[in-house]
């Protein structure tokens, strides 16, 4: 878990250097649980989602200084 999608992807690849891809989805962390809330996509209630992020494409995600 991280505060931005870019930081989350970079942290994932740091923890698991042999992995080739990951998916990043926005959610909330509370008391050790990670929760993703879905709503109506037509009114913008769908969480941000980045599929098949690689080590090379992680730097193109929004946020972070890395």
C-alpha positions in Angstrom: 0.0 0.0 0.0 1.1 3.5 -0.8 -0.4 7.0 -1.1 0.0 7.2 -4.9 -0.3 4.7 -7.7 3.3 5.3 -8.8 4.6 4.7 -5.3 2.5 1.6 -4.9 3.8 0.0 -8.1 7.4 0.9 -7.2 7.0 -0.5 -3.7 5.5 -3.8 -5.2 8.4 -4.3 -7.5 10.9 -3.5 -4.7 9.3 -6.2 -2.5 8.9 -8.7 -5.4 11.8 -8.1 -7.8 11.1 -11.2 -9.9 7.5 -10.3 -10.7 6.9 -8.9 -14.2 3.5 -7.2 -13.8 1.1 -5.9 -11.2 -2.3 -4.3 -11.0 -2.8 -1.1 -8.9 -6.2 -0.1 -7.6 -7.3 2.8 -5.4 -8.8 2.0 -2.0 -8.7 2.8 1.7 -6.6 1.2 4.5 -8.2 1.0 7.9 -7.2 -1.2 10.9 -5.1 -3.5 8.8 -7.7 -4.0 6.1 -7.7 -2.7 2.5 -11.1 -1.9 1.1 -12.0 -1.1 -2.5 -15.4 0.6 -2.9 -17.3 0.3 -6.2 -20.2 2.4 -7.3 -21.8 3.5 -10.5 -19.1 4.1 -13.2 -21.5 6.4 -15.0 -21.3 9.0 -12.2 -17.6 8.6 -11.4 -17.9 6.3 -8.4 -15.4 3.7 -9.8 -12.0 3.5 -8.3 -8.8 4.4 -10.2 -7.4 1.2 -11.7 -4.1 0.5 -13.5 -3.8 -3.0 -15.1 -0.7 -4.9 -16.1 1.8 -2.3 -14.8 5.4 -3.3 -15.5 8.7 -2.0 -13.9 9.1 0.2 -17.0 5.6 1.7 -17.0 5.5 2.3 -13.2 7.2 5.6 -13.6 4.4 6.8 -16.0 1.7 6.4 -13.3 0.5 9.6 -11.5 2.1 10.8 -8.3 5.3 10.2 -6.4 8.8 11.5 -6.7 10.6 8.3 -7.7 
